[in-house]
Amino acid sequence: KQEVTQIPAALSVPEGENLVLNCSFTDSAIYNLQWFRQDPGKGLTSLLLIQSSQREQTSGRLNASLDKSSGRSTLYIAASQPGDSATYLCAVRPGMHNTDKLIFGTGTRLQVFP
Amino acid sequence: DAGVIQSPRHEVTEMGQEVTLRCKPISGHDYLFWYRQTMMRGLELLIYFNNNVPIDDSGMPEDRFSAKMPNASFSTLKIQPSEPRDSAVYFCASTPRLGGTDTQYFGPGTRLTVL
């Protein structure tokens, strides 16, 4: 059974720092992995999606990497800003069939203070 | 497009009452998902539909929960009777397809409190 873990559960950093959020999964046979952002009282917004054949994806100050063999993904945030404060969740899709559901980690709550 | 719309945003009810949560997916999206989020269990998929047909309801916790999608623009999640342990945030999400690069678009959620 696929399990997704995120460490740390919470992180507080000063503005301007570069930071790394970690996601690990127990079964390396995945179809894709996504990183989502969740603001308080709101739904999830997709940030980056990495296909199983890819090693990384970049969007602005965000870079997500994927190492399937070790069951790990990292989300790198460069030059963090207070607006980056949110909960970040990773989610794994086990396969490409309609019955393959996203499996979410429990998230990392990030606070960036001025 | 206005995105995925959910109502109500907040619901407070007493144990034993019926609760109905509503969702309007993004127009043209063939898949609709219902999730539940709690501190203890994180985000869990309850059920999802493809073209208004339920595909996988294995996440529905028990018979007190039911979901319907009478047409492409509307879905409901009903809890009857509600219990305090049902207190959670319920999200609806939609996506045009389950392809490799297609993500799910989430609504703002309904925060349910059962007293």
Interface residues (C-beta under 8 A of the other chain):
Chain A: Y31 N32 Q34 G41 K42 G43 L44 T45 S46 L49 Q51 L89 M96 N98 T99 D100 K101 L102 F104 G105 T106 G107
Chain B: V4 G42 L43 E44 L45 Y48 N50 I55 D56 G59 F91 A93 L98 G100 T101 T103 Q104 Y105 F106 G107 P108 G109 R111
